[in-house]
Amino acid sequence: MLALFSQLLTDKAQHSLLATLRDLNLCDDISLLEPYRSPQQSLISVQFDLCESASPARVEAVFSHWLRQSASLSHDALAHYARLAQRHFTQLSGLDRHRARAFGFAPAERSVNLLEGWRALRAAMQPAALTRLWVTPGVEVSRKTVQGFTLDTGELSWPEVSCDAPQMTFYAPGQPLSLPALPVETAALQWVNASCAPLLLLNPQVGQPFSRRDAAMLEAALQPVIGLCQHQGGELSLTQRQGIWLIQLSGSASLMQNRVAAMIEALSSPSAAIIAQGDRLYRKALRSERAEIAIRVLLGRLPEVLSGASQPQDVVDGSPWQAATGD
């Protein structure tokens, strides 16, 4: 059930919990942790990566509202998310699968009663049973020594906040999705014979400046489309390979056509929330470099320096892309 719960929390599709928090500029990421486990009991923690100046009370209000809505989840919807969790697990490397079984949330290897298990898990997550931990440098608290460690800690309290978030959605098999039309102008694709499932590769034209800030904006705009692809049995990802940013889309022919249309729509008119999220993702990537080995940071930045990608580009209209498809 924790594997299923983690899948629900990290769903990127439009109107999901994570997408709603991102649209409200409250949270950029959610993760499920299990700090303690014994044969008799377990302690789980839902960790929200808050945006700057986001209200923790408001995040909790949205999360509580989402939990109440989750009471209406049908067996088919739960089974759908359980299959997504299973697919994600099978895509891990052998070592990561062992790590997930030992320390993470590996899907059950036997059939379970999803409705009964979900109701039991929800019953344990009532507001009165929750413990809250807010980690931030933005408050003045007293300094305490606990078991030899000096910590700046204080009592946490905030007033109850009503949820003003829009209606959130859980997806189920066969659920209709709105699909935008493809643009009128088309370009010929380069075809590559392949033995795998249909695959579309998109990348900025060789030599075209494309910065990490552009990539962060692209990643932010594509999050809802990535979520929808997973719900429909496909995969959409943005990765960097040997200095080249690459969008990979795989799935059935109809899914690929519809998702390309959704990608174009998402990239053509990003909202203010998407632009703000892209900027936060870029700053987060810069901060993560502080823990990296220096030579890796230099090698990672080399392609950007050589291409002259110092200024953000328009990733749809102002930056030429090239594509190849294998079938």
N, C-alpha and C positions, 0 to 999 in steps of 0.2 A: 504493500500500500504506500510505502514511502517513495518507491520508484514512481508510482502513479502520481502522487502528490507533487513530487519534484517536476514531473512533466507538465502538470497543470500550472504550477507557479512560473515556469520558464517559457510557457507558450508565447510566441512572438506575434501571433496573428492579430489582425485588427480587432479591437474591442476586447481583447484578453486583459487580464489583470496587469501584466507587464506593459502592454501597449498603452493602456489607460494611464498608468502612472507616468510613463514617458511623455505622453501627450500633455499631461498636466504639469510637466517639469518638476516632478516630485522625486523620481527614482530612475536610475539608468539600468539597474540589474538586480535580480533576485536570485538567491541561492539557498538551498536547504542543507543544513548541517546537522550532525548528530554528535555532540560533544561527549555524550556518555551513553553506554549501552551495557546491560547485564542480561542474564537469562530471564530476569523477572521484569525489568522495566527499561525504559529508554527516555532520553531527554533529547528533543529535537529543537532546532532553532531556525527560524526563517530570517535570513539576513537581507536587508534592503540597503543597496548602495545609493545613498541619498544624493540628490542634486544640491548645489550650493544654496544655502538659505531655505531649503525645503523644511516644512513643518513635520516633525515626527508624528505629532498627533493626527495630522491630516492623512499621512500615509497609513497609519493604523486604522483610521476611519474607513478609508477605501478598502483596505484589506479585510476588515470585519464585514463590510457590505458584500464583498466578493464571497466570503465564506458563507454568508447567509444565502446568497444566490446559489451556491454550489449544492445546497440541499436538494435542489430540483434535478440534479444530474441523473439521467436514466442509466440503465445497465448498458445500453448500446453506446452511450457517450463515454462511460467509464471504460468499456472494453476498447473503444477507439484510442483513448489516451494510454491505456495499458499496452496496446500494440505499438504505439509510438515509442514508449519507453523501452520495449523489447527491441525494436529496430535500432534505436540509439545504442543500446547495450551491445548488440551484435556487430555494430560498426567499429567498436573499440578494438584496439590491439589486444593480443592475448594477455600481455602484462597488465594493461589497464582493466581488463575484465576481472582478473584476479584481485586487483586493487579495489575494484568496486564491490566485489563479494566480501572482502575483508573489512573495508572502511567506508564504503559508499552505499548505494541503493541499487543493488542488482535486482532485476525483476524475479518474481517467484518462479521456481522451476516446476511447480505443480499448479493445477487450477485452484483458484480461490473464489470465494463468494465476494464479488466486487462490491455489491450494494451493502452487504453486511459489514465488510471491512471498512468501506468509506464512511458509513454512519458511525462506526466505533471511533475512527480517527477524528472525525469532526467533533464528536462528543467530548473528546479530550482537549479540544482547542477552544473552549469557551473563554470569553474575555476575563472572567474572574480567575481562571487558572493560568493565565499568561504572566510571564516575568519579562520585563522590558529592560534592555540595555542600550543606552544611547552613547556612542563614542564620537566625540567632537572636540575640537580645540576652542570652540567659540563660547564657552561658558566658564565662569569663575567658581571653582569648587575647592573644598578643603583638601589638604594633603594628608594621606594616611599610610601607615606601614602595616602591611598584611603579609604574614609569613615571610618576612625578610625583604619584601618588595615594596618600594615606595610608589604609591599610586595617587593620582589626583582624582578623587571620587566624591560624589555627593548624592543625596536623595533625589530621585527622579519623580516628578509629578507634572502632569499637564492636564488642562481641562478637557472634558469630552467634547469632541468636534463632530458635527454632523457631516455626512458624506454628500458632496455635491457633484460626484463623478457621474458621467453618463452611464447608461445601461451597459453592462459587460456581458460577454458572450462566451458560451462553451460550444465547441463544435462537435458534431456527430456525423457518422458515415452517411453519405447521400445528401448532406445539407447543401442547398443551392447557394452559390456564391456569385456576386455581381462581377461581370467581366467587362472591362473596357475594350473598345475597338482598337485594332492595330492602326498605325498611321497609314495614310494613303500612299505616301512615297515608300518604295521598297528598294532594297539593294540585294544583289546576288550574294549568296553565301558560298564559302569555300567548303566543299565536302571532303570528308576523310573516312575511308572504309574502316570499320571497327567491329570488334566482336562483342562489345559491351552494349548496355542499354543506350538509347538515343541520348546524345550529349551535345550541348551548345556551349561553346567557349567564347567569351567576349573579353577583349583587353584593349587598352588605349593603343593607338597606332604606335609602332616602334619609333622612338625618337621624340614622341609627343610628351611635353612636360605634364606630369601627373604627380602631385605631391601627396604626402601622407595626410594632410588636411583634406584634400580632395577625397582620399580613400575613406576617411572618417565620416565625411558628409554622405558619401555613397553608402557606407554601412548603415548609418542611421536611417536613411531613406528606404533602404531595402528590408529592414527588419520585418514589417508586416507581411511583405511578399514571401520572405523566407518561411514565416510561420504558416502561411496558406499552402505553400508547396509541400511542407511536411504533412499537413492534414490531407492532402490529395495524393500522397504516395510518392512525391517527387523530392528532389533535393536542390537547394539553391545556396551557394556559398560565395564569399568573397575572400580570396587568399592572395598572398604575395609569394611568387615563385621566382627565385633568382632575380629579384629586383623588379619583376613585372607583376602588376596587379591584374588579377584574373577573376572574372565572374564565371562560375560553372553552374549550369542548369541541366538537370537530367530528369527524365520521366517520360510519360507517354507523349505522342505527337500533339494531341489536343491540349494536354496540360502545358507543354512547352510554349505553344502558340499563345494560349491565354495568359500565362505568367509573363511572357515577354511583353505583352500589352500592359500588364499591371506594372511591370518594372519601368516601362517608359512613362506611364502616368505618374508613378511615384517620384521619378527623377525630374520630371518636367516642371512640377510645381510643388516643391517642398514647402511645408508649413513653417511658421516661425518656431514651433516646438522642435521640428526636425533639425532646423539649422542650429538651434541652441544645443540640441543633443549631439550633433556632429562636432561642434566646438568642444563640448565636454569630453567626447571620446578622444579627440585629438590631444587635449591636455592630459588625459589619463595615460595615453600612449607615451607621451613625453616623460611623465613621472615614472612609468614602469621601467624606463631605460636606466634609472639610477641604480637598479639592482642587477643590471646586466653586466657581462664582461665587456670591457672597453672595446676590444677588437671587434666583437660582434656588433656593437653599436655603430662603429665606424663603417663596417662592411654593409650594414643595413642602410645606412644613409648614403653610401656611395652612388647607387643608381640615381637617386633623386638629385644629387649634386651634379652628376654628369649630364643629366637631361635638362638641367636648368629649371626644375620645377620649384621655384621659390614662391610663386604667387598662386592662390587658389584659382582653379579653372571652372568653367561651366561644364559639368561632366556630361551633359546631354547635347547642347547646341554648340558649345564653343570648343569641344575637344573631340577630334575624329577617333572612332573606334573601329576595330576590325573583328571579324567573327569567323569561326569555323564550326562545323557540325559533323558529328560522327554518327553513323547509323548502321 
